[in-house]
Structure formats: C-alpha cells, structure tokens
C-alpha cells in the first residue's frame, strides 16, 4: 500500500511540475517506485512518444523504476528535461 500511495504521489507531483523533487528523492522514498516511462509521461509537455524515446536513449525499458536509477542517471534525466522545449 505504501508503494502504491507513493507512486500516486509521484505522478501527482510530476503533473504539477514538481518532477525534480521525485528525481532527487532518496531510493527508499516510496515515490521512486514509479516506472520511469510512466513518470515521464505524466510531466506536462512530454507525452508518451517523447517519454519512451528519452527512456530508450538512456538505455531503459518500460519496466525500469526510478529507484533503480543511479544518481548520475537521475541527474541526466533532470538535464534532459530542463533542456526540453
């Protein structure tokens, strides 16, 4: 239940534009249990195609969770999202 609630919170945070909070959260934070692609899709302006493309460029499939990413991979996502139009 705790992880499901955390995933819902992560998607809400991303939809509200607070995606950096989730990406910079510790690995034991339940919000980081969300799949990377699903998380990226919920960020306004990213969409399904761009989310899958970005995840694929980083070498992640649809079943990689945010808590599985290293700190460097999370920062790479932050940079990619900040550079996006």
N, C-alpha and C positions, 0 to 999 in steps of 0.2 A: 504493500500500500504506500509506503513511504517513497519508493522509487516512482510509482505511477503519479503520485502527487507532485514529485519533483519534476517529472517530465512535463506535466501540465504547466507548472510554473515556468519552466524553461521556454516553452512555446509562447506563453503569455508575455514573458519578458522580451523575447525576440520580436514578437508582433508589435510591442510597444517601443521598439527601438533600443532596448537595453541588452543587446546581444553580447556586448563586451563584458558585462557582469557574469554571464554564464561561461564565456570562454576563459575568463580569468579566475573562475572559481576553482577551489581545490578538487581533487579527484574523488574525495569522499562526500562531496556535496551532491545530494540526490538529483539536482537539476542537470548534472552532467551525464545522467543515464540516458539522455535522449540521443537518437540516431543523428549523426552529423547531417545527412541529407535532409531529414525531416526538419531539423533545426534551421538549416539554411533556407529551406522553402518557406518557413514562416516569417522570415525577415522581409519587411516591406520592400518591394522593388527587386527582389532577387528572383523569385519564381522557380518552377520545377526544373526547367531545362538548364538554367544557369547554375542552380544548386548542384545538379548531378554532374555538370561539366566541371565545376570547381572541385568537387569531391574526387572526380576521376583524375583530374590534373594532379591532385595531391597524392593519388595512389590509394584512395579509399573506396570501398564498395558501399552499397546501400545499408550494410549492417554494422558499420563502424560506429561506436558510440563516442561521445565527446570525452568521456573518462578514459578511453583507450588512446587518446592523442597525447603526444608528449607536449611539453611546454613550448618547444620550438615549433611544432606543428600548429598549436593553437595560435601562436603569435603570427605564423604565416597566414592563417585564416584571417586574423584581425587585419593584417596589412592588405590582403586581397579584398576584404570587404570595405575597407576605407578607401581603396583606390577605385572601387567600382563606381560607375556613374550614378 
